[in-house]
Amino acid sequence: MNSFIEVTDKKSKEKILINTLLIADVRGNCITTTLGFTICKYKTIETYEEIMEKLTTK
């Protein structure tokens, strides 16, 4: 299922939404996203369990 996770950008401190289809890795409340050759790491407001629930929901 296509859903979004709210994250905070380290440099600008802005809150943004990340499409769960772009997530490559989840560790604690940090997610790694990929888009082409670009890899970004973000800290999330949501807990690990909430993120995994969104990623496994179909």
All heavy atoms as a GROMACS GRO file, in nm:
protein
  464
    1MET      N    1   0.084  -0.118   0.000
    1MET     CA    2   0.000   0.000   0.000
    1MET      C    3   0.088   0.124   0.000
    1MET      O    4   0.192   0.128   0.064
    1MET     CB    5  -0.091  -0.001   0.122
    1MET     CG    6  -0.182   0.116   0.128
    1MET     SD    7  -0.291   0.097   0.270
    1MET     CE    8  -0.412   0.216   0.227
    2ASN      N    9   0.048   0.224  -0.069
    2ASN     CA   10   0.121   0.347  -0.081
    2ASN      C   11   0.082   0.442   0.032
    2ASN      O   12  -0.027   0.494   0.034
    2ASN     CB   13   0.090   0.409  -0.217
    2ASN     CG   14   0.185   0.520  -0.252
    2ASN    OD1   15   0.282   0.542  -0.183
    2ASN    ND2   16   0.156   0.589  -0.359
    3SER      N   17   0.172   0.461   0.130
    3SER     CA   18   0.144   0.553   0.240
    3SER      C   19   0.267   0.638   0.264
    3SER      O   20   0.369   0.623   0.197
    3SER     CB   21   0.102   0.477   0.365
    3SER     OG   22   0.204   0.391   0.406
    4PHE      N   23   0.258   0.728   0.359
    4PHE     CA   24   0.365   0.822   0.384
    4PHE      C   25   0.405   0.822   0.531
    4PHE      O   26   0.325   0.794   0.618
    4PHE     CB   27   0.321   0.964   0.344
    4PHE     CG   28   0.293   0.976   0.198
    4PHE    CD1   29   0.168   0.948   0.147
    4PHE    CD2   30   0.393   1.015   0.110
    4PHE    CE1   31   0.142   0.959   0.012
    4PHE    CE2   32   0.368   1.025  -0.025
    4PHE     CZ   33   0.243   0.997  -0.074
    5ILE      N   34   0.532   0.856   0.557
    5ILE     CA   35   0.585   0.866   0.691
    5ILE      C   36   0.640   1.007   0.708
    5ILE      O   37   0.712   1.057   0.622
    5ILE     CB   38   0.696   0.761   0.715
    5ILE    CG1   39   0.635   0.621   0.708
    5ILE    CG2   40   0.765   0.783   0.847
    5ILE    CD1   41   0.735   0.510   0.721
    6GLU      N   42   0.608   1.070   0.821
    6GLU     CA   43   0.657   1.204   0.848
    6GLU      C   44   0.798   1.198   0.904
    6GLU      O   45   0.825   1.124   0.998
    6GLU     CB   46   0.565   1.275   0.947
    6GLU     CG   47   0.601   1.419   0.970
    6GLU     CD   48   0.503   1.490   1.059
    6GLU    OE1   49   0.385   1.450   1.064
    6GLU    OE2   50   0.545   1.587   1.123
    7VAL      N   51   0.890   1.274   0.844
    7VAL     CA   52   1.029   1.277   0.888
    7VAL      C   53   1.074   1.422   0.903
    7VAL      O   54   1.009   1.513   0.855
    7VAL     CB   55   1.122   1.203   0.789
    7VAL    CG1   56   1.087   1.057   0.780
    7VAL    CG2   57   1.118   1.267   0.652
    8THR      N   58   1.187   1.441   0.969
    8THR     CA   59   1.245   1.573   0.986
    8THR      C   60   1.378   1.579   0.913
    8THR      O   61   1.465   1.494   0.933
    8THR     CB   62   1.268   1.605   1.135
    8THR    OG1   63   1.143   1.590   1.203
    8THR    CG2   64   1.319   1.746   1.156
    9ASP      N   65   1.395   1.679   0.827
    9ASP     CA   66   1.519   1.698   0.754
    9ASP      C   67   1.626   1.753   0.850
    9ASP      O   68   1.600   1.845   0.926
    9ASP     CB   69   1.498   1.795   0.638
    9ASP     CG   70   1.621   1.809   0.552
    9ASP    OD1   71   1.671   1.707   0.504
    9ASP    OD2   72   1.667   1.923   0.535
   10LYS      N   73   1.747   1.695   0.848
   10LYS     CA   74   1.852   1.736   0.942
   10LYS      C   75   1.897   1.880   0.920
   10LYS      O   76   1.914   1.955   1.015
   10LYS     CB   77   1.973   1.644   0.929
   10LYS     CG   78   1.954   1.508   0.989
   10LYS     CD   79   2.081   1.427   0.979
   10LYS     CE   80   2.062   1.290   1.037
   10LYS     NZ   81   2.182   1.208   1.026
   11LYS      N   82   1.917   1.919   0.795
   11LYS     CA   83   1.971   2.052   0.767
   11LYS      C   84   1.868   2.163   0.790
   11LYS      O   85   1.894   2.260   0.859
   11LYS     CB   86   2.022   2.058   0.624
   11LYS     CG   87   2.144   1.973   0.601
   11LYS     CD   88   2.193   1.984   0.460
   11LYS     CE   89   2.311   1.893   0.437
   11LYS     NZ   90   2.356   1.895   0.299
   12SER      N   91   1.751   2.149   0.730
   12SER     CA   92   1.652   2.256   0.735
   12SER      C   93   1.557   2.245   0.855
   12SER      O   94   1.483   2.339   0.883
   12SER     CB   95   1.569   2.258   0.607
   12SER     OG   96   1.491   2.140   0.597
   13LYS      N   97   1.556   2.129   0.921
   13LYS     CA   98   1.465   2.102   1.033
   13LYS      C   99   1.318   2.106   0.991
   13LYS      O  100   1.229   2.119   1.073
   13LYS     CB  101   1.487   2.200   1.149
   13LYS     CG  102   1.628   2.203   1.202
   13LYS     CD  103   1.665   2.072   1.266
   13LYS     CE  104   1.805   2.082   1.324
   13LYS     NZ  105   1.863   1.957   1.358
   14GLU      N  106   1.292   2.095   0.861
   14GLU     CA  107   1.154   2.092   0.811
   14GLU      C  108   1.098   1.952   0.822
   14GLU      O  109   1.168   1.854   0.806
   14GLU     CB  110   1.150   2.134   0.664
   14GLU     CG  111   1.178   2.280   0.640
   14GLU     CD  112   1.167   2.315   0.493
   14GLU    OE1  113   1.142   2.224   0.410
   14GLU    OE2  114   1.183   2.433   0.462
   15LYS      N  115   0.969   1.945   0.846
   15LYS     CA  116   0.900   1.817   0.848
   15LYS      C  117   0.849   1.790   0.706
   15LYS      O  118   0.788   1.875   0.645
   15LYS     CB  119   0.784   1.820   0.946
   15LYS     CG  120   0.832   1.837   1.089
   15LYS     CD  121   0.719   1.821   1.186
   15LYS     CE  122   0.758   1.859   1.325
   15LYS     NZ  123   0.855   1.780   1.388
   16ILE      N  124   0.882   1.671   0.656
   16ILE     CA  125   0.840   1.632   0.521
   16ILE      C  126   0.778   1.494   0.525
   16ILE      O  127   0.797   1.419   0.620
   16ILE     CB  128   0.958   1.637   0.421
   16ILE    CG1  129   1.074   1.548   0.470
   16ILE    CG2  130   1.006   1.778   0.401
   16ILE    CD1  131   1.189   1.541   0.374
   17LEU      N  132   0.706   1.458   0.420
   17LEU     CA  133   0.646   1.326   0.408
   17LEU      C  134   0.725   1.245   0.306
   17LEU      O  135   0.756   1.293   0.198
   17LEU     CB  136   0.500   1.337   0.363
   17LEU     CG  137   0.405   1.404   0.461
   17LEU    CD1  138   0.268   1.419   0.398
   17LEU    CD2  139   0.396   1.325   0.589
   18ILE      N  140   0.758   1.122   0.343
   18ILE     CA  141   0.832   1.031   0.256
   18ILE      C  142   0.740   0.917   0.215
   18ILE      O  143   0.676   0.855   0.300
   18ILE     CB  144   0.955   0.972   0.329
   18ILE    CG1  145   1.053   1.084   0.368
   18ILE    CG2  146   1.025   0.867   0.245
   18ILE    CD1  147   1.121   1.150   0.252
   19ASN      N  148   0.735   0.888   0.087
   19ASN     CA  149   0.658   0.777   0.035
   19ASN      C  150   0.723   0.647   0.081
   19ASN      O  151   0.843   0.630   0.069
   19ASN     CB  152   0.655   0.784  -0.118
   19ASN     CG  153   0.560   0.686  -0.178
   19ASN    OD1  154   0.548   0.574  -0.134
   19ASN    ND2  155   0.491   0.730  -0.281
   20THR      N  156   0.643   0.555   0.135
   20THR     CA  157   0.699   0.430   0.187
   20THR      C  158   0.760   0.342   0.078
   20THR      O  159   0.840   0.255   0.108
   20THR     CB  160   0.592   0.348   0.263
   20THR    OG1  161   0.480   0.327   0.177
   20THR    CG2  162   0.548   0.421   0.388
   21LEU      N  163   0.726   0.366  -0.048
   21LEU     CA  164   0.784   0.288  -0.157
   21LEU      C  165   0.932   0.321  -0.178
   21LEU      O  166   1.005   0.243  -0.239
   21LEU     CB  167   0.707   0.314  -0.287
   21LEU     CG  168   0.561   0.269  -0.286
   21LEU    CD1  169   0.494   0.310  -0.416
   21LEU    CD2  170   0.550   0.120  -0.265
   22LEU      N  171   0.979   0.435  -0.125
   22LEU     CA  172   1.118   0.476  -0.142
   22LEU      C  173   1.209   0.430  -0.029
   22LEU      O  174   1.329   0.448  -0.035
   22LEU     CB  175   1.126   0.629  -0.154
   22LEU     CG  176   1.048   0.692  -0.268
   22LEU    CD1  177   1.057   0.844  -0.260
   22LEU    CD2  178   1.099   0.642  -0.402
   23ILE      N  179   1.153   0.368   0.074
   23ILE     CA  180   1.231   0.330   0.192
   23ILE      C  181   1.312   0.204   0.166
   23ILE      O  182   1.258   0.102   0.123
   23ILE     CB  183   1.139   0.312   0.315
   23ILE    CG1  184   1.075   0.446   0.349
   23ILE    CG2  185   1.216   0.256   0.433
   23ILE    CD1  186   0.976   0.440   0.461
   24ALA      N  187   1.443   0.213   0.193
   24ALA     CA  188   1.532   0.099   0.172
   24ALA      C  189   1.567   0.029   0.302
   24ALA      O  190   1.593  -0.091   0.303
   24ALA     CB  191   1.659   0.146   0.103
   25ASP      N  192   1.571   0.104   0.415
   25ASP     CA  193   1.615   0.045   0.542
   25ASP      C  194   1.550   0.119   0.657
   25ASP      O  195   1.526   0.239   0.649
   25ASP     CB  196   1.768   0.055   0.553
   25ASP     CG  197   1.823  -0.018   0.673
   25ASP    OD1  198   1.768  -0.124   0.709
   25ASP    OD2  199   1.922   0.030   0.730
   26VAL      N  200   1.522   0.045   0.765
   26VAL     CA  201   1.465   0.104   0.887
   26VAL      C  202   1.546   0.052   1.005
   26VAL      O  203   1.562  -0.067   1.022
   26VAL     CB  204   1.316   0.065   0.906
   26VAL    CG1  205   1.263   0.123   1.035
   26VAL    CG2  206   1.233   0.107   0.788
   27ARG      N  207   1.597   0.145   1.086
   27ARG     CA  208   1.671   0.110   1.208
   27ARG      C  209   1.627   0.205   1.317
   27ARG      O  210   1.658   0.323   1.312
   27ARG     CB  211   1.820   0.120   1.186
   27ARG     CG  212   1.869   0.017   1.088
   27ARG     CD  213   2.017   0.026   1.069
   27ARG     NE  214   2.051  -0.061   0.957
   27ARG     CZ  215   2.160  -0.131   0.952
   27ARG    NH1  216   2.247  -0.126   1.049
   27ARG    NH2  217   2.185  -0.207   0.847
   28GLY      N  218   1.555   0.151   1.413
   28GLY     CA  219   1.502   0.236   1.520
   28GLY      C  220   1.404   0.335   1.462
   28GLY      O  221   1.312   0.298   1.390
   29ASN      N  222   1.426   0.464   1.489
   29ASN     CA  223   1.338   0.564   1.430
   29ASN      C  224   1.408   0.638   1.316
   29ASN      O  225   1.374   0.750   1.281
   29ASN     CB  226   1.290   0.664   1.538
   29ASN     CG  227   1.401   0.751   1.592
   29ASN    OD1  228   1.517   0.712   1.588
   29ASN    ND2  229   1.366   0.866   1.641
   30CYS      N  230   1.509   0.574   1.254
   30CYS     CA  231   1.579   0.630   1.139
   30CYS      C  232   1.547   0.547   1.015
   30CYS      O  233   1.548   0.424   1.021
   30CYS     CB  234   1.730   0.630   1.161
   30CYS     SG  235   1.782   0.737   1.294
   31ILE      N  236   1.519   0.616   0.905
   31ILE     CA  237   1.493   0.545   0.780
   31ILE      C  238   1.592   0.592   0.674
   31ILE      O  239   1.640   0.705   0.678
   31ILE     CB  240   1.348   0.566   0.729
   31ILE    CG1  241   1.320   0.712   0.701
   31ILE    CG2  242   1.249   0.510   0.827
   31ILE    CD1  243   1.188   0.735   0.632
   32THR      N  244   1.623   0.502   0.582
   32THR     CA  245   1.709   0.534   0.469
   32THR      C  246   1.624   0.522   0.344
   32THR      O  247   1.556   0.422   0.324
   32THR     CB  248   1.828   0.437   0.462
   32THR    OG1  249   1.899   0.442   0.585
   32THR    CG2  250   1.921   0.472   0.348
   33THR      N  251   1.628   0.627   0.260
   33THR     CA  252   1.553   0.626   0.136
   33THR      C  253   1.648   0.630   0.018
   33THR      O  254   1.760   0.678   0.029
   33THR     CB  255   1.458   0.746   0.126
   33THR    OG1  256   1.534   0.867   0.126
   33THR    CG2  257   1.360   0.749   0.241
   34THR      N  258   1.601   0.577  -0.094
   34THR     CA  259   1.680   0.582  -0.216
   34THR      C  260   1.594   0.633  -0.330
   34THR      O  261   1.475   0.604  -0.337
   34THR     CB  262   1.734   0.443  -0.254
   34THR    OG1  263   1.622   0.355  -0.272
   34THR    CG2  264   1.825   0.387  -0.148
   35LEU      N  265   1.655   0.712  -0.414
   35LEU     CA  266   1.590   0.760  -0.536
   35LEU      C  267   1.700   0.774  -0.640
   35LEU      O  268   1.780   0.867  -0.634
   35LEU     CB  269   1.519   0.893  -0.511
   35LEU     CG  270   1.440   0.950  -0.628
   35LEU    CD1  271   1.331   0.851  -0.671
   35LEU    CD2  272   1.378   1.082  -0.591
   36GLY      N  273   1.708   0.677  -0.729
   36GLY     CA  274   1.818   0.674  -0.823
   36GLY      C  275   1.947   0.644  -0.750
   36GLY      O  276   1.957   0.546  -0.678
   37PHE      N  277   2.046   0.731  -0.764
   37PHE     CA  278   2.173   0.712  -0.695
   37PHE      C  279   2.182   0.795  -0.568
   37PHE      O  280   2.286   0.801  -0.504
   37PHE     CB  281   2.289   0.750  -0.788
   37PHE     CG  282   2.303   0.655  -0.904
   37PHE    CD1  283   2.265   0.694  -1.031
   37PHE    CD2  284   2.352   0.526  -0.884
   37PHE    CE1  285   2.277   0.606  -1.137
   37PHE    CE2  286   2.364   0.439  -0.989
   37PHE     CZ  287   2.326   0.478  -1.117
   38THR      N  288   2.073   0.858  -0.528
   38THR     CA  289   2.072   0.942  -0.408
   38THR      C  290   2.023   0.862  -0.288
   38THR      O  291   1.919   0.800  -0.293
   38THR     CB  292   1.978   1.063  -0.429
   38THR    OG1  293   2.019   1.132  -0.546
   38THR    CG2  294   1.983   1.156  -0.310
   39ILE      N  295   2.101   0.865  -0.181
   39ILE     CA  296   2.064   0.798  -0.056
   39ILE      C  297   2.052   0.904   0.052
   39ILE      O  298   2.143   0.984   0.071
   39ILE     CB  299   2.169   0.693  -0.016
   39ILE    CG1  300   2.177   0.584  -0.123
   39ILE    CG2  301   2.137   0.634   0.121
   39ILE    CD1  302   2.288   0.486  -0.101
   40CYS      N  303   1.939   0.906   0.122
   40CYS     CA  304   1.915   1.004   0.228
   40CYS      C  305   1.874   0.930   0.355
   40CYS      O  306   1.804   0.830   0.349
   40CYS     CB  307   1.805   1.101   0.189
   40CYS     SG  308   1.841   1.196   0.042
   41LYS      N  309   1.917   0.984   0.469
   41LYS     CA  310   1.878   0.928   0.598
   41LYS      C  311   1.798   1.033   0.674
   41LYS      O  312   1.833   1.150   0.673
   41LYS     CB  313   2.000   0.887   0.679
   41LYS     CG  314   2.074   0.771   0.617
   41LYS     CD  315   2.186   0.723   0.705
   41LYS     CE  316   2.252   0.604   0.635
   41LYS     NZ  317   2.348   0.539   0.720
   42TYR      N  318   1.689   0.987   0.736
   42TYR     CA  319   1.601   1.077   0.810
   42TYR      C  320   1.566   1.016   0.945
   42TYR      O  321   1.558   0.895   0.960
   42TYR     CB  322   1.469   1.099   0.734
   42TYR     CG  323   1.484   1.162   0.600
   42TYR    CD1  324   1.483   1.085   0.485
   42TYR    CD2  325   1.497   1.300   0.588
   42TYR    CE1  326   1.495   1.144   0.360
   42TYR    CE2  327   1.509   1.359   0.464
   42TYR     CZ  328   1.508   1.281   0.350
   42TYR     OH  329   1.519   1.339   0.227
   43LYS      N  330   1.542   1.103   1.043
   43LYS     CA  331   1.487   1.060   1.171
   43LYS      C  332   1.336   1.080   1.165
   43LYS      O  333   1.289   1.182   1.115
   43LYS     CB  334   1.546   1.140   1.286
   43LYS     CG  335   1.687   1.102   1.316
   43LYS     CD  336   1.730   1.156   1.449
   43LYS     CE  337   1.868   1.100   1.480
   43LYS     NZ  338   1.909   1.128   1.614
   44THR      N  339   1.263   0.984   1.216
   44THR     CA  340   1.117   0.991   1.211
   44THR      C  341   1.058   1.026   1.346
   44THR      O  342   1.123   1.009   1.449
   44THR     CB  343   1.056   0.858   1.165
   44THR    OG1  344   1.081   0.761   1.266
   44THR    CG2  345   1.114   0.812   1.034
   45ILE      N  346   0.937   1.074   1.342
   45ILE     CA  347   0.860   1.100   1.463
   45ILE      C  348   0.798   0.969   1.509
   45ILE      O  349   0.782   0.945   1.629
   45ILE     CB  350   0.753   1.206   1.435
   45ILE    CG1  351   0.821   1.338   1.402
   45ILE    CG2  352   0.658   1.221   1.552
   45ILE    CD1  353   0.728   1.446   1.354
   46GLU      N  354   0.766   0.883   1.414
   46GLU     CA  355   0.700   0.756   1.444
   46GLU      C  356   0.799   0.655   1.500
   46GLU      O  357   0.919   0.662   1.475
   46GLU     CB  358   0.636   0.702   1.317
   46GLU     CG  359   0.529   0.795   1.263
   46GLU     CD  360   0.486   0.758   1.124
   46GLU    OE1  361   0.560   0.688   1.054
   46GLU    OE2  362   0.378   0.802   1.085
   47THR      N  363   0.748   0.560   1.576
   47THR     CA  364   0.832   0.455   1.633
   47THR      C  365   0.861   0.348   1.527
   47THR      O  366   0.797   0.342   1.422
   47THR     CB  367   0.763   0.389   1.753
   47THR    OG1  368   0.645   0.322   1.706
   47THR    CG2  369   0.728   0.490   1.860
   48TYR      N  370   0.957   0.264   1.558
   48TYR     CA  371   0.993   0.154   1.469
   48TYR      C  372   0.872   0.066   1.438
   48TYR      O  373   0.849   0.028   1.324
   48TYR     CB  374   1.106   0.072   1.533
   48TYR     CG  375   1.145  -0.049   1.454
   48TYR    CD1  376   1.230  -0.038   1.345
   48TYR    CD2  377   1.097  -0.176   1.487
   48TYR    CE1  378   1.267  -0.148   1.271
   48TYR    CE2  379   1.134  -0.288   1.414
   48TYR     CZ  380   1.219  -0.272   1.306
   48TYR     OH  381   1.254  -0.383   1.233
   49GLU      N  382   0.793   0.035   1.540
   49GLU     CA  383   0.676  -0.051   1.522
   49GLU      C  384   0.574   0.013   1.427
   49GLU      O  385   0.516  -0.055   1.343
   49GLU     CB  386   0.611  -0.083   1.657
   49GLU     CG  387   0.692  -0.174   1.746
   49GLU     CD  388   0.804  -0.102   1.819
   49GLU    OE1  389   0.800   0.022   1.829
   49GLU    OE2  390   0.898  -0.171   1.863
   50GLU      N  391   0.552   0.144   1.440
   50GLU     CA  392   0.458   0.213   1.352
   50GLU      C  393   0.506   0.214   1.208
   50GLU      O  394   0.428   0.195   1.115
   50GLU     CB  395   0.436   0.357   1.401
   50GLU     CG  396   0.362   0.366   1.532
   50GLU     CD  397   0.362   0.507   1.588
   50GLU    OE1  398   0.455   0.585   1.560
   50GLU    OE2  399   0.267   0.538   1.662
   51ILE      N  400   0.636   0.232   1.190
   51ILE     CA  401   0.693   0.232   1.054
   51ILE      C  402   0.677   0.094   0.992
   51ILE      O  403   0.633   0.081   0.878
   51ILE     CB  404   0.841   0.272   1.058
   51ILE    CG1  405   0.856   0.417   1.104
   51ILE    CG2  406   0.905   0.254   0.921
   51ILE    CD1  407   0.998   0.456   1.136
   52MET      N  408   0.713  -0.010   1.067
   52MET     CA  409   0.704  -0.146   1.014
   52MET      C  410   0.560  -0.183   0.983
   52MET      O  411   0.534  -0.254   0.886
   52MET     CB  412   0.768  -0.246   1.110
   52MET     CG  413   0.919  -0.226   1.125
   52MET     SD  414   1.008  -0.218   0.968
   52MET     CE  415   0.988  -0.383   0.908
   53GLU      N  416   0.465  -0.136   1.062
   53GLU     CA  417   0.324  -0.162   1.036
   53GLU      C  418   0.282  -0.100   0.903
   53GLU      O  419   0.212  -0.162   0.823
   53GLU     CB  420   0.238  -0.105   1.149
   53GLU     CG  421   0.091  -0.134   1.135
   53GLU     CD  422   0.012  -0.080   1.252
   53GLU    OE1  423   0.054  -0.098   1.366
   53GLU    OE2  424  -0.093  -0.018   1.226
   54LYS      N  425   0.326   0.021   0.875
   54LYS     CA  426   0.293   0.087   0.749
   54LYS      C  427   0.358   0.015   0.631
   54LYS      O  428   0.299   0.006   0.525
   54LYS     CB  429   0.337   0.232   0.750
   54LYS     CG  430   0.246   0.321   0.829
   54LYS     CD  431   0.284   0.465   0.813
   54LYS     CE  432   0.189   0.552   0.888
   54LYS     NZ  433   0.217   0.695   0.868
   55LEU      N  434   0.480  -0.033   0.651
   55LEU     CA  435   0.551  -0.099   0.541
   55LEU      C  436   0.493  -0.237   0.510
   55LEU      O  437   0.501  -0.283   0.396
   55LEU     CB  438   0.699  -0.111   0.574
   55LEU     CG  439   0.776   0.021   0.581
   55LEU    CD1  440   0.920  -0.005   0.625
   55LEU    CD2  441   0.774   0.092   0.448
   56THR      N  442   0.437  -0.306   0.609
   56THR     CA  443   0.386  -0.440   0.585
   56THR      C  444   0.237  -0.442   0.552
   56THR      O  445   0.186  -0.545   0.509
   56THR     CB  446   0.409  -0.529   0.708
   56THR    OG1  447   0.350  -0.470   0.822
   56THR    CG2  448   0.557  -0.548   0.734
   57THR      N  449   0.167  -0.330   0.568
   57THR     CA  450   0.024  -0.324   0.536
   57THR      C  451   0.006  -0.322   0.385
   57THR      O  452   0.074  -0.248   0.316
   57THR     CB  453  -0.040  -0.197   0.598
   57THR    OG1  454  -0.018  -0.200   0.736
   57THR    CG2  455  -0.188  -0.192   0.569
   58LYS      N  456  -0.084  -0.405   0.337
   58LYS     CA  457  -0.109  -0.409   0.192
   58LYS      C  458  -0.245  -0.355   0.161
   58LYS      O  459  -0.335  -0.356   0.231
   58LYS     CB  460  -0.097  -0.550   0.140
   58LYS     CG  461   0.045  -0.600   0.150
   58LYS     CD  462   0.057  -0.735   0.087
   58LYS     CE  463   0.201  -0.782   0.094
   58LYS     NZ  464   0.221  -0.906   0.030
   0.00000   0.00000   0.00000
